[in-house]
Amino acid sequence: MDVHGIIDNQKKEIERLYEKYTESLECYLSGKCDFDTVNSCGDSFFGYLEHCAAHNRTVDELNNTQWNQWLAETCIDVLHLILAHYKKYREVMNDNSIKPSSTAFASMQRIVKAHDKRSAKEIRNLFVNEDMPVYGFDNKGKEKLTKAHERIAAFSFGILLVILFIIIAIFIPNPTNFQYTFFRIILSAAVAGVVSFIPGFIEVKISNWVRAGGALAVFVIVYYVAPAAL
């Protein structure tokens, strides 16, 4: 599913679950159902938002979008709503020890902290005062290596290897056959890493048995054509 499809599905489901939650509140206030129904709808609504907050941080195409900005702002309101929900739940059950798990709502807390540190600090204080979990505020999630990070790493690695080979060329001007073959392999990988950062596309075909594109094409060129001849 593409990004627009994911966003559309999330939007519809969030709206549906929120509507169901508000309907359950109206049902409770009118005496037509007990608070367990409200709590069940709340678990579904809060749980789905938590899922969206966790999922969207791992998808490069969603991580820095207006949709994620909206989601973070929505989570600010929902975290306040969660506090009100548990206050009422404790009151109805006459049990102040009721609270979610120690890591509950961690992804919502993290996305809020990433987009609005001031609001995150305020909400964290409110959660602490109500003996509610603040794991997401206090602990960073596992960072995912994005495509941009991967390209930067490949480029940096390639540059370092090219510099290394310049130094080697100075100190070993006449390598043995084994050294020369080994150097060609490593140099090919280094140049391919550098080229992967440069926009554009290149394709190479050698006879009928080698065909490559992009960075792999550069690897093939450097490896199969003597570097000294380039």
Helices and strands as residue ranges (DSSP letters): H 3-29, H 35-56, H 60-63, H 66-93, H 106-115, H 117-129, H 135-138, H 147-171, H 177-195, E 203-206, E 210-213, H 215-224, G 227-229
